[in-house]
Amino acid sequence: MASQTPAAYNKWLAITKSDTVAIGETTAGDGNAVVPDAIFVGGAGNVVAVSESGDTATFTAVAGSTILIRPKRVNSTSTTATAMVALFQV
């Protein structure tokens, strides 16, 4: 089995938990937020993530872990993890 090369993230953005505001930056002119390629979690806890299609799931993360998901938002309600950073490959 071939080993996988870890992703190289070259852009990052602190995540502000919100039940209404999407993660990411707005791309030039179109008003749409760019979803991250992963989330780094600095402080352990639950991450309530919302997908681009609106599905919600709770991920349990240990401190210093990276969750390989592409959420449009991290909800404030029920998210207990801290120091989260959105990671991008651009």
C-alpha angles and dihedrals in degrees: 000000000000118000119238122237113235115249118261110222114199101177132043139178132191111248120233109200113234138161091215113021121082124232120246140039126299113251118235112285102342101081093224122129118233112234117228123246092227143347126239112210115205098179122042122250145086123321114202103202130188119208126220088260092053099256115144127212135169118229122192111217134188120220113280096019131132119222112209098217133117105221124173090209143009109217120230092213111087095355107127100166116105141202093035121176127192111226123208137189107210 
